[in-house]
Amino acid sequence: EVVESDFAKNLATEETEEDDAQSQYDTISQQNKITKTLKDQDVKYKTQEFKGLDKDVADLSGERETTSAELAAVLEYDSKIKARCIAQPESYEARKGRREAEVAGLKEALAILEDETSFVQDHKRGGRKHHFLGAYA
């Protein structure tokens, strides 16, 4: 009888422990299923986001290349326009040579004018003398 009561007591304890273990296992299994479902959904959404971002990167890279090419063309055109439109300062040697040629030309013109002036004055004086003498003669 004592053995039987001990056995029944031990059996009840073991069954209670097993029921507790089973319920704990079921709870953990349910939590794991929920966690797995959440992580699968996260993977799904992250994969969709990743694919979308990859597409955006590809599109933006193409746009960047196109924009870079356009920018290079505009900058090249701008430099050509600036080269034609903006006055470049003349070098010292070029200015000096131009001024020396201008001074030489002015000196030559002055010499020619002085020669012509003296010729005209001589001619007028000579003409007056002839006119003067011719009038009294």
C-alpha positions as CSV (number, residue, x, y, z in Angstrom):
1,E,0.0,0.0,0.0
2,V,2.8,2.4,0.9
3,V,4.6,1.6,-2.3
4,E,1.5,2.0,-4.3
5,S,0.8,5.4,-2.7
6,D,4.4,6.5,-3.3
7,F,4.1,5.2,-6.9
8,A,0.9,7.2,-7.4
9,K,2.4,10.3,-5.8
10,N,5.5,10.0,-8.0
11,L,3.4,9.3,-11.1
12,A,1.2,12.4,-10.3
13,T,4.4,14.5,-9.9
14,E,5.9,13.2,-13.1
15,E,2.7,13.8,-15.0
16,T,2.5,17.4,-13.6
17,E,6.1,18.0,-14.5
18,E,5.6,16.5,-18.0
19,D,2.4,18.7,-18.5
20,D,4.4,21.8,-17.4
21,A,7.3,20.9,-19.7
22,Q,4.8,20.2,-22.6
23,S,3.1,23.5,-22.1
24,Q,6.4,25.3,-21.8
25,Y,7.5,23.6,-25.0
26,D,4.3,24.5,-26.8
27,T,4.7,28.2,-25.6
28,I,8.3,28.3,-26.9
29,S,7.3,26.6,-30.1
30,Q,4.5,29.1,-30.7
31,Q,6.9,32.0,-29.9
32,N,9.4,30.6,-32.3
33,K,6.8,30.3,-35.1
34,I,5.8,33.9,-34.5
35,T,9.4,35.0,-34.5
36,K,10.1,33.0,-37.7
37,T,7.1,34.5,-39.4
38,L,8.2,38.0,-38.4
39,K,11.7,37.4,-39.6
40,D,10.5,35.9,-42.9
41,Q,8.3,39.0,-43.4
42,D,11.3,41.2,-42.6
43,V,13.4,39.4,-45.1
44,K,10.7,39.7,-47.7
45,Y,10.3,43.5,-47.1
46,K,14.0,44.1,-46.9
47,T,14.5,42.2,-50.2
48,Q,11.9,44.3,-51.8
49,E,13.5,47.5,-50.4
50,F,16.9,46.3,-51.5
51,K,15.7,45.6,-55.1
52,G,14.0,49.0,-55.2
53,L,17.1,50.7,-54.0
54,D,19.2,48.9,-56.5
55,K,16.9,50.0,-59.2
56,D,17.1,53.6,-57.9
57,V,20.9,53.4,-57.8
58,A,21.0,52.2,-61.4
59,D,18.6,54.9,-62.6
60,L,20.5,57.6,-60.7
61,S,23.9,56.4,-61.9
62,G,22.6,56.6,-65.5
63,E,21.3,60.1,-64.8
64,R,24.6,61.1,-63.3
65,E,26.5,59.9,-66.3
66,T,24.2,61.8,-68.6
67,T,24.4,64.9,-66.5
68,S,28.1,64.7,-66.3
69,A,28.4,64.4,-70.1
70,E,26.1,67.4,-70.5
71,L,28.1,69.4,-67.9
72,A,31.3,68.6,-69.8
73,A,29.8,69.8,-73.1
74,V,28.5,73.0,-71.5
75,L,31.8,73.7,-69.8
76,E,33.7,73.1,-73.1
77,Y,31.2,75.4,-75.0
78,D,31.6,78.0,-72.2
79,S,35.4,78.0,-72.4
80,K,35.2,78.4,-76.2
81,I,32.7,81.3,-75.8
82,K,34.9,83.0,-73.2
83,A,38.0,82.6,-75.4
84,R,36.2,84.4,-78.2
85,C,34.3,87.0,-76.2
86,I,36.6,88.0,-73.4
87,A,39.4,90.4,-74.3
88,Q,42.8,88.9,-73.5
89,P,45.3,91.4,-72.2
90,E,48.1,92.2,-74.7
91,S,51.6,91.1,-73.7
92,Y,54.1,93.8,-72.9
93,E,56.3,92.9,-75.9
94,A,53.3,93.2,-78.3
95,R,52.3,96.6,-76.8
96,K,55.9,97.8,-77.0
97,G,56.3,96.8,-80.6
98,R,53.0,98.3,-81.6
99,R,53.9,101.6,-79.8
100,E,57.3,101.7,-81.4
101,A,55.8,101.2,-84.8
102,E,53.2,103.9,-84.1
103,V,55.9,106.3,-82.9
104,A,58.0,105.6,-86.0
105,G,55.0,106.2,-88.2
106,L,54.2,109.4,-86.5
107,K,57.9,110.6,-86.8
108,E,57.8,109.7,-90.5
109,A,54.5,111.6,-91.0
110,L,55.9,114.6,-89.1
111,A,59.0,114.6,-91.3
112,I,56.9,114.4,-94.5
113,L,54.6,117.2,-93.2
114,E,57.6,119.4,-92.3
115,D,59.1,118.9,-95.8
116,E,55.8,119.7,-97.5
117,T,55.2,122.7,-95.3
118,S,58.7,124.1,-96.0
119,F,58.1,123.4,-99.7
120,V,54.8,125.1,-99.7
121,Q,56.1,128.0,-97.8
122,D,59.1,128.3,-100.2
123,H,56.7,128.1,-103.1
124,K,54.4,130.7,-101.7
125,R,57.2,133.0,-101.0
126,G,58.7,132.5,-104.4
127,G,55.2,133.0,-105.9
128,R,54.7,136.2,-104.1
129,K,58.1,137.5,-105.2
130,H,57.2,136.8,-108.8
131,H,53.8,138.3,-108.3
132,F,55.2,141.2,-106.6
133,L,57.9,141.8,-109.2
134,G,55.5,141.0,-111.9
135,A,53.0,143.6,-110.7
136,Y,55.6,146.4,-110.7
137,A,57.4,145.3,-113.8
